[in-house]
């Protein structure tokens, strides 16, 4: 986490790709609006963390785009 946090400081106004809950929490605390869970839910706690933070997740956005395109979910 020490390597990731300083590098991404300027990117956090947008989104953060991570599989680590602590990085997601820190990113949202610094202004990220989207959490992209690159583990695709391997840590099932990430879903609850994202829901509790009230930010969008990449999974939600992909599901929504599929539904809008007419793909049944």
Residue, then its C-alpha position, 0 to 999 in steps of 0.5 A: x500500500x505504501x507504493x500505491x497510495x502516493x502514486x495515485x494521489x492525483x487520480x483519486x478524484x475519479x476512480x481506483x483499481x484495487x483488490x485490497x479493501x484498505x486501498x479502496x477505503x483510503x482512495x474513497x477517503x481522498x475523493x475517489x468516486x468509483x472502486x474497481x475491484x480487480x479481483x472481481x469479488x474474490x474477497x466478498x467483503x469488498x462488496x459490503x465495503x463499497x456498498x457502505x462507502x456509497x460509491x459506484x463499483x465497476x461491477x455495478x456499472x458493467x451490469x447496468x451497461x449490460x441491462x441498458x444494451x438489452x442483455x438480461x441479467 
